[in-house]
């Protein structure tokens, strides 16, 4: 029968305490899985038939070239949807996987002390987005499509003192569910279109 030494138990206790402190000081938010699935599926539904139609109609762009271009676009979209928001004791950071940062999207970070305001802006579609305004006058877009958005803005308010009570997500989940249903319909039409082109 084995027993752990007091020093071993103390080490395990200190590690657990350290992990608890770290989890309370930092939080990672990923893009909502519903939004990611919907946008990727929508892209596929819009582009999947194009190489087959290009072959069927003898388009000047070869189907293989078109297919490669659409595949590159899908990878770029997947990279953009891999956004992560990290909140810790120092500030807020928007980042992407390393391969995305090397190619095109660098992300950004702000210390809490640098943030002086959170300003709303109207979009062309009638929605409202919010920008962090830094002490230097630069604006940084608040990520609004992450899972746990309500918790994110509460933590921002706690760290900056800025009132975020009226900050709401750019789109409600039911909107993406509706778009996802339409996407499933488009995919069914795609399957019929590809069948006709191959037939």
Phi, psi and omega per residue, in radians:
X1 nan 2.167 -3.076
X2 -1.737 2.685 3.089
X3 -2.393 2.543 -3.127
X4 -1.474 2.542 -3.140
X5 -1.332 2.765 3.098
X6 -1.029 -0.640 -3.132
X7 -1.172 -0.660 3.114
X8 -1.140 -0.750 3.120
X9 -1.111 -0.657 3.120
X10 -1.148 -0.674 3.126
X11 -1.123 -0.754 3.122
X12 -1.112 -0.661 3.129
X13 -1.146 -0.722 -3.138
X14 -1.203 -0.621 3.107
X15 -1.148 -0.732 3.124
X16 -1.119 -0.728 3.127
X17 -1.125 -0.707 3.128
X18 -1.113 -0.720 3.125
X19 -1.132 -0.673 3.130
X20 -1.142 -0.709 3.117
X21 -1.133 -0.752 -3.121
X22 -1.108 -0.737 -3.118
X23 -1.159 -0.529 3.131
X24 -1.364 -0.384 -3.088
X25 -1.604 -0.412 -3.093
X26 -2.286 2.613 -3.140
X27 -2.565 2.380 3.132
X28 -1.973 2.263 3.119
X29 -2.017 2.251 3.096
X30 -1.829 2.808 3.072
X31 -1.033 2.486 -3.140
X32 -0.956 2.257 3.117
X33 -1.013 -0.604 3.112
X34 -1.107 -0.751 -3.140
X35 -1.177 -0.753 -3.126
X36 -1.088 -0.826 -3.140
X37 -1.083 -0.785 -3.096
X38 -1.093 -0.812 -3.079
X39 -1.213 -0.668 3.099
X40 -1.157 -0.769 3.133
X41 -1.135 -0.657 3.125
X42 -1.126 -0.720 3.098
X43 -1.069 -0.794 -3.141
X44 -1.087 -0.748 -3.108
X45 -1.121 -0.541 -3.132
X46 -1.405 -0.499 -2.982
X47 -1.911 -0.356 -3.028
X48 -0.977 -0.748 -3.078
X49 -1.321 -0.253 -2.959
X50 -1.038 -0.822 3.119
X51 -1.068 -0.638 3.136
X52 -1.209 -0.694 3.106
X53 -1.199 -0.600 3.104
X54 -1.093 -0.679 3.097
X55 -1.239 -0.717 -3.094
X56 -1.143 -0.630 -3.090
X57 -1.722 0.073 -3.117
X58 0.961 0.840 -3.138
X59 -1.149 2.672 -3.125
X60 -1.130 -0.427 3.100
X61 -1.524 2.120 -3.134
X62 -1.045 2.452 3.141
X63 -0.976 -0.628 -3.136
X64 -1.129 -0.758 3.122
X65 -1.115 -0.750 3.116
X66 -1.105 -0.729 3.124
X67 -1.105 -0.713 3.118
X68 -1.132 -0.750 3.117
X69 -1.068 -0.729 3.128
X70 -1.191 -0.601 3.091
X71 -1.157 -0.712 3.082
X72 -1.084 -0.719 3.098
X73 -1.083 -0.679 3.116
X74 -1.124 -0.709 3.110
X75 -1.133 -0.731 3.114
X76 -1.094 -0.723 3.111
X77 -1.126 -0.750 3.108
X78 -1.051 -0.702 3.105
X79 -1.104 -0.752 3.129
X80 -1.124 -0.553 -3.131
X81 -1.471 0.030 3.097
X82 -1.625 0.299 -3.129
X83 -1.033 2.435 3.050
X84 -2.243 2.473 3.072
X85 -1.990 2.187 -3.098
X86 -2.029 2.168 3.061
X87 -1.987 2.274 3.067
X88 -2.482 -2.934 -3.092
X89 -1.178 -0.419 -3.093
X90 -1.487 -0.673 -3.072
X91 3.023 -2.741 -3.130
X92 -2.073 2.467 -3.117
X93 -2.395 2.341 3.008
X94 -1.907 2.133 -3.037
X95 -2.433 2.957 -3.122
X96 -2.371 2.904 3.037
X97 -0.969 2.731 -3.036
X98 -1.027 -0.655 -3.110
X99 -1.184 -0.518 3.081
X100 -1.269 -0.745 -3.132
X101 -1.105 -0.595 -3.141
X102 -1.223 -0.532 -3.018
X103 -1.605 -0.882 -3.008
X104 -2.663 -0.555 -3.074
X105 -1.966 2.056 -3.061
X106 -1.574 -0.478 -3.033
X107 1.416 -3.007 -3.141
X108 -2.758 2.920 3.089
X109 -2.574 2.611 3.129
X110 -2.456 2.341 2.977
X111 -1.310 2.621 -3.135
X112 -1.017 -0.647 -3.099
X113 -1.181 -0.369 -3.126
X114 -1.389 -0.340 -3.047
X115 -1.450 2.127 -3.139
X116 -1.901 -0.326 -3.137
X117 -2.864 2.869 3.037
X118 -2.188 1.884 -2.979
X119 -1.844 2.318 3.083
X120 -1.440 2.612 3.051
X121 -2.426 2.424 3.097
X122 -1.392 2.509 3.079
X123 -1.691 2.932 3.121
X124 -1.141 -0.372 -3.138
X125 -1.629 0.109 3.101
X126 1.598 0.035 3.092
X127 -1.512 -3.136 3.127
X128 -2.233 2.252 3.012
X129 -1.993 2.870 -3.090
X130 -2.204 2.515 3.124
X131 -2.158 2.367 2.939
X132 -1.304 2.277 3.065
X133 -1.819 2.069 -3.091
X134 -1.492 2.968 3.116
X135 -1.081 -0.483 3.139
X136 -1.452 -0.079 3.118
X137 1.664 -0.032 3.120
X138 -1.378 2.621 -3.127
X139 -1.953 2.424 -3.131
X140 -2.260 2.189 -3.065
X141 -1.202 2.223 3.057
X142 -1.257 2.123 3.112
X143 -1.130 2.190 -3.018
X144 -2.073 0.100 -3.115
X145 -2.008 0.323 -3.120
X146 -1.485 2.661 3.006
X147 -1.254 2.371 -3.087
X148 1.441 0.547 -3.080
X149 -1.067 -0.690 -3.129
X150 -1.070 -0.706 3.102
X151 -1.158 -0.664 -3.139
X152 -1.053 -0.855 -3.074
X153 -1.227 -0.504 3.056
X154 -1.135 -0.710 3.107
X155 -1.196 -0.644 3.076
X156 -1.079 -0.749 3.119
X157 -1.112 -0.711 -3.133
X158 -1.135 -0.587 -3.082
X159 -1.495 -0.527 -3.031
X160 -1.898 -0.358 -3.053
X161 1.401 0.072 3.127
X162 -1.415 2.330 3.135
X163 -1.246 2.046 -3.141
X164 -1.972 0.331 -3.061
X165 -1.058 -0.604 -3.086
X166 -1.631 0.042 -3.122
X167 -1.393 2.139 -3.122
X168 -2.170 2.736 3.086
X169 -1.037 2.671 -3.115
X170 -1.122 -0.638 3.131
X171 -2.436 2.517 3.135
X172 -1.434 2.701 -3.123
X173 -0.974 -0.617 -3.100
X174 -1.102 -0.484 3.121
X175 -1.163 -0.722 3.123
X176 -1.267 -0.569 3.056
X177 -1.113 -0.721 3.101
X178 -1.113 -0.770 3.112
X179 -1.111 -0.644 3.124
X180 -1.129 -0.703 3.090
X181 -1.094 -0.749 3.084
X182 -1.101 -0.639 3.126
X183 -1.133 -0.699 3.096
X184 -1.072 -0.667 3.084
X185 -1.121 -0.753 3.118
X186 -1.090 -0.678 3.119
X187 -1.121 -0.634 3.082
X188 -1.129 -0.716 3.076
X189 -1.130 -0.669 3.095
X190 -1.034 -0.784 -3.126
X191 -1.058 -0.719 3.101
X192 -1.152 -0.740 -3.129
X193 -1.095 -0.768 -3.134
X194 -1.157 -0.670 3.095
X195 -1.065 -0.705 3.114
X196 -1.184 -0.730 -3.124
X197 -1.141 -0.637 -3.133
X198 -1.414 -0.395 -3.110
X199 -1.373 nan nan
